[in-house]
Amino acid sequence: MKTTQTKFPIPDADDRLAITVNPPPAITVLGEAIPPSGEAPLNNVNILGRVDGAAVGDIDWEYDCDITDGIVDFIGPSTWTPYEEVNLCDYTTAGEYVASVSATRQYSSGEYFFIVDVAEAAASPTNSPPNKPTVEPDIGTVNEPVHFKIKSTDSDDDELWYRIDWDYNGTNMAPNLFVPGGIGSYVVSGKGVPQGTLVVPFPENTWIGEGIYTIGVTATDSFGQISDVAVHNIDIQAASAPSSDISIGSDNHNVWSGEEVTITWSANNVISCNVAGPGVSVTYDPAPGNMANGSRTVVITADSTFTIECNPLDGSPPTGDSVTVRLKTIPDFKEI
């Protein structure tokens, strides 16, 4: 059989097709652990990855908490950079762990290695509970807020806060009675805070009846150690009535017979009053609004004394005031 071979002409250089393949845009990958170090067990460590460069689009992330264990701890796409995966890594024992962040974006890949340093946990120091708090005051008034001053000290210089049981039964503190505001709101000792500093603002309570009431107060430190209960009695008393103010006077204390004078009186914080004198007789029983105020104009024909006597609102014995108006006299003349 005869074979026929066909020859094609070689194209000129100007007719050839040129194909150029560009490399993918370069990227730089960075990563870090948050926190980067701590004491064992170091749990709930976040891993933060970051991609820099000209590449755009989705990023395929891979986070590895420990490259020696053969486990990739997170794989996922995201358009965000930086991208943080929270509570990803747990390191139960002390050691120097090598972690990594890998990322691929627009066909470019990169990887970053970093160290997570986990130290042995320090030995727990011996901690003592706070001292029993002191509480003031001892006396209060019905229907009026009693503002308490509470203080304690702590031999370990720990922060303290308080729990108050406004109706202490003498045995157990009622649960969940921390002073409003939470831990640290009522710090009274600690780093940079003088020992025994008073609680501010002062906690308060109001009682609606007379009697002796018992409250319980404890101090708790930052390690959860609780002081002995400070048992404090508060004597709630009825509000005392204000003291009375009683007076009587005249616009003129020395007149001619037949002249007029005006007698004026006033009394505050009284239950009842009697006003008496020549030409004056007034009774206030009860005294309206706990007051007795008034005046009278009278003609004076002789030396005259005017009085006011009242029963004070505070229950003390009757008390009062007086004023005397005297007649003028003509002096005797003798012949010389």
C-alpha positions in Angstrom: 0.0 0.0 0.0 1.3 3.4 -0.9 1.1 6.0 1.8 0.5 9.7 1.0 1.8 12.4 3.4 0.3 15.8 3.4 2.5 18.7 4.5 1.0 21.9 5.9 2.9 25.2 5.6 4.5 26.6 8.7 2.7 29.9 9.6 4.7 33.1 9.7 5.7 34.5 13.1 3.1 37.2 12.8 0.3 34.6 12.4 1.1 32.6 15.6 -1.3 32.7 18.7 0.4 33.8 21.9 -1.1 32.6 25.3 0.1 34.2 28.5 -0.8 32.7 31.9 -0.6 35.2 34.8 0.2 33.8 38.3 -2.6 34.3 41.0 -2.2 37.5 43.1 0.0 36.9 46.1 -1.4 37.0 49.6 0.1 37.3 53.1 -1.5 35.3 56.0 -1.1 36.3 59.6 -2.6 34.8 62.8 -2.6 35.1 66.5 -4.1 33.5 69.6 -6.2 35.6 72.0 -4.9 35.4 74.6 -1.5 34.3 73.4 -0.5 32.9 76.8 -1.8 32.0 80.2 -1.8 29.4 83.0 -3.1 25.8 82.5 -5.8 25.0 81.9 -6.1 27.8 79.3 -9.5 27.4 77.7 -11.7 29.2 75.3 -8.8 30.7 73.4 -9.8 32.7 70.2 -7.9 32.4 67.0 -7.7 35.4 64.7 -6.6 35.2 61.1 -5.9 37.9 58.6 -5.2 38.0 54.9 -3.4 40.9 53.1 -2.7 41.3 49.4 -4.4 42.0 46.1 -6.5 38.8 46.0 -10.3 39.3 46.4 -13.3 37.1 47.0 -14.1 34.4 49.5 -11.4 33.1 51.8 -11.1 29.4 52.8 -9.8 29.4 56.3 -8.2 26.6 58.3 -7.3 27.1 62.0 -5.2 24.5 63.8 -4.8 24.9 67.6 -1.9 22.4 67.8 -0.3 21.3 64.5 1.1 18.2 66.2 -2.2 16.5 66.9 -3.2 16.0 63.3 -6.5 17.8 63.7 -7.7 20.9 61.9 -9.9 22.6 64.4 -11.8 24.9 62.1 -12.5 24.9 58.4 -14.8 27.5 56.8 -15.3 30.1 54.2 -15.7 33.8 54.9 -15.3 37.1 53.1 -14.2 38.8 56.3 -10.6 39.6 57.1 -9.5 39.7 59.9 -11.7 36.7 60.9 -11.9 35.5 64.5 -13.2 32.2 65.6 -14.1 32.4 69.3 -13.6 29.8 72.1 -11.9 27.5 69.6 -8.9 26.1 71.5 -8.5 24.5 74.9 -5.1 23.8 76.4 -5.4 21.6 79.5 -1.7 21.1 80.3 1.3 23.4 80.3 3.5 23.6 77.3 4.5 25.5 74.2 1.9 24.8 71.4 2.4 25.7 67.7 -0.8 26.8 66.2 -1.4 27.9 62.6 -3.7 29.8 60.3 -4.0 28.8 56.7 -6.0 30.7 54.0 -6.7 30.4 50.3 -8.1 33.3 48.3 -8.3 33.6 44.5 -6.1 30.5 44.0 -3.4 31.9 46.3 -2.6 30.2 49.6 -0.6 31.1 52.6 0.0 29.8 56.1 1.2 31.4 59.4 2.5 29.6 62.5 2.6 31.1 66.0 3.2 30.0 69.6 0.6 29.6 72.4 2.5 29.6 75.6 0.7 27.8 78.5 2.4 27.9 81.9 2.0 25.8 84.9 -0.7 27.2 87.2 0.6 29.0 90.2 0.0 27.4 93.5 -3.2 28.9 95.1 -2.3 31.1 98.1 -4.0 30.6 101.4 -7.0 32.9 101.6 -8.8 34.0 104.7 -12.4 35.3 104.9 -13.0 38.9 105.6 -13.5 40.2 109.1 -17.1 40.6 110.4 -18.5 43.9 109.2 -19.4 46.7 111.5 -22.8 48.4 111.0 -24.2 51.8 112.0 -26.5 53.4 113.1 -28.5 51.9 116.0 -31.6 54.1 115.9 -34.0 55.1 113.1 -37.4 56.7 112.7 -40.7 55.2 111.4 -41.3 55.8 107.7 -37.9 57.4 107.2 -35.1 55.7 105.2 -32.3 54.6 107.5 -28.9 55.0 105.7 -26.4 52.3 106.9 -22.7 52.7 107.1 -21.0 49.3 106.7 -17.3 48.5 106.7 -15.0 45.5 106.9 -11.3 44.7 106.4 -9.6 41.7 104.8 -6.2 40.4 105.8 -5.5 39.3 102.2 -6.3 42.8 100.8 -9.0 41.3 98.6 -11.9 43.2 97.2 -15.1 43.0 99.2 -18.7 43.3 98.7 -21.7 42.8 100.9 -24.9 40.9 101.4 -27.7 42.3 103.6 -30.7 40.4 105.0 -33.1 43.1 106.2 -35.1 40.5 108.2 -32.4 38.2 109.6 -33.8 35.2 111.5 -30.7 34.7 113.6 -29.7 31.5 111.9 -29.3 31.7 108.1 -28.9 34.6 105.7 -31.6 34.8 103.1 -30.3 33.9 99.6 -29.6 36.4 96.8 -29.5 39.5 98.9 -26.4 41.1 97.6 -26.4 44.9 97.8 -27.7 46.2 94.4 -25.1 46.8 91.7 -23.3 43.4 91.8 -19.7 42.4 92.5 -17.4 45.4 92.9 -20.2 48.0 93.4 -19.4 48.3 97.0 -15.7 47.6 97.3 -14.4 48.5 100.7 -10.8 47.2 100.5 -8.5 45.9 98.0 -5.6 46.9 95.7 -5.2 50.7 96.0 -8.3 51.0 98.2 -7.8 51.9 101.9 -8.7 49.1 104.3 -12.0 49.8 106.0 -13.4 52.3 103.5 -17.1 52.9 104.1 -19.6 51.5 101.7 -20.7 54.3 99.2 -23.5 54.9 98.4 -24.9 53.8 101.8 -27.6 51.1 101.5 -30.9 52.0 103.1 -34.1 50.5 104.3 -37.4 51.9 105.7 -39.6 50.4 108.4 -43.2 51.4 108.9 -43.7 50.5 112.5 -42.0 51.1 115.8 -39.8 48.3 117.3 -36.4 46.7 117.4 -35.5 45.0 114.0 -32.6 42.7 113.3 -30.5 42.7 110.1 -27.7 40.4 109.1 -24.7 41.6 107.1 -21.8 39.6 105.6 -18.7 40.6 103.6 -17.6 38.4 100.7 -14.1 38.6 99.1 -13.1 38.0 95.5 -12.4 34.3 96.2 -15.9 33.7 97.5 -14.9 33.6 101.2 -17.7 34.9 103.4 -17.3 36.6 106.8 -19.2 35.8 109.9 -22.6 37.3 110.1 -22.7 40.8 111.7 -26.0 40.7 113.6 -27.2 44.3 114.1 -30.3 45.6 115.9 -31.9 48.8 114.9 -34.4 50.6 117.2 -37.1 52.2 115.0 -38.8 54.9 117.0 -41.8 57.2 116.4 -41.0 60.6 114.9 -40.6 63.2 117.7 -42.8 66.2 117.5 -41.1 69.6 116.9 -40.7 71.8 120.0 -43.3 74.5 120.5 -42.7 78.3 120.0 -45.0 80.5 122.1 -45.0 84.3 122.6 -47.3 87.2 123.4 -46.5 91.0 123.2 -47.9 94.5 123.0 -47.3 97.4 120.7 -46.9 99.7 123.7 -45.9 98.8 127.2 -46.5 102.2 128.9 -49.6 104.2 128.2 -52.0 106.8 129.7 -55.2 105.6 131.2 -57.8 105.3 128.5 -55.3 104.6 125.7 -55.6 101.6 123.3 -52.9 99.0 122.9 -52.8 96.0 120.5 -52.0 92.6 122.1 -50.5 90.0 119.6 -49.8 86.4 120.2 -48.5 83.4 118.3 -47.9 79.7 119.1 -46.6 77.0 116.8 -46.5 73.2 117.3 -49.2 73.2 120.0 -52.3 71.2 120.7 -54.4 73.9 122.5 -54.0 77.4 123.9 -55.7 79.9 126.2 -55.1 83.6 125.9 -56.3 85.8 128.8 -56.1 89.4 130.1 -58.4 92.4 130.6 -60.6 92.5 127.6 -59.0 89.4 126.1 -60.3 85.8 126.4 -59.5 83.4 123.5 -59.4 79.6 123.5 -57.9 77.3 120.8 -58.9 73.7 121.4 -57.7 72.2 119.3 -55.3 74.6 117.8 -55.9 74.6 114.0 -52.9 73.3 112.2 -51.2 73.1 115.6 -51.0 76.9 115.6 -52.6 79.7 117.7 -52.1 83.2 116.2 -54.2 86.3 116.8 -54.5 89.9 118.2 -56.9 92.1 120.1 -57.0 95.9 120.6 -58.1 96.9 124.2 -58.4 100.0 126.3 -56.0 100.2 129.2 -57.4 101.7 132.5 -55.0 100.0 134.9 -51.8 98.0 134.9 -52.7 94.9 132.9 -51.0 91.5 132.3 -51.9 89.3 129.4 -51.0 85.7 129.2 -50.9 82.8 126.7 -50.6 79.2 128.0 -50.5 76.2 125.6 -50.1 72.4 125.6 -47.1 71.6 123.4 -47.4 69.1 120.5 -44.4 67.0 121.8 -46.3 66.1 125.0 -44.2 68.2 127.4 -45.9 70.1 130.3 -48.0 73.3 129.5 -45.9 76.4 128.9 -46.6 80.0 127.9 -45.6 83.6 127.9 -46.9 86.9 129.3 -46.7 90.7 128.8 -47.6 93.6 131.1 -48.8 97.0 130.1 -48.4 99.7 132.7 -50.0 103.1 133.2 -48.0 106.3 133.0 -47.9 108.3 136.2 -47.7 112.1 136.8 -44.7 112.9 139.1 -45.4 114.8 142.4 -44.2 118.4 142.5 -43.0 120.0 145.8 -42.9 123.8 146.6 -39.5 125.2 147.1 
